[in-house]
Amino acid sequence: MADYSHKWLRDESCPTDPGLACFVVESVPKNPKSGYSRRVGWIDAEHYRVLQIEFFNRRGDHEKTLTFEGYQQYLGKFWRADRMRMRNAQTGKETDLIWTDYRFNAGLTTSDFDAQRLPQMAR
């Protein structure tokens, strides 16, 4: 969050599910060398799930849209999307990331993510 300045723009129906209310938030990077000039995100007002993000290039043109679909709740508190779809607004090309087999409480500790330990775990 510290890398961006955030501004609430409005409340409206969510673009991916008009039955839900969304906060629309603009995020502007603090780093002037960022590849994007800003992002506009739609966040589900009830569960605070990100449903859509529009990315604008340095000229200010809408370049890409990322949508999150198929949210499921795990362990009664973790919301995760089953599909993330990035669509290039200029070419129409799309890329889907499909997530399955989420695992929580897998016994990992903070030290498991130490830079020197990660290569050992990948072997």
Sequence and secondary structure as in RCSB ss.txt:
>XXXX:A:sequence
MADYSHKWLRDESCPTDPGLACFVVESVPKNPKSGYSRRVGWIDAEHYRVLQIEFFNRRGDHEKTLTFEGYQQYL
GKFWRADRMRMRNAQTGKETDLIWTDYRFNAGLTTSDFDAQRLPQMAR
>XXXX:A:secstr
 TTEEEEEEEEEE SS TTSEEEEEEEEESSTT SEEEEEEEEETTT  EEEEEEEETTS EEEEEEEE  EEET
TTEEE SEEEEEETTT  EEEEE      S S  GGGG TTTHHHHH 
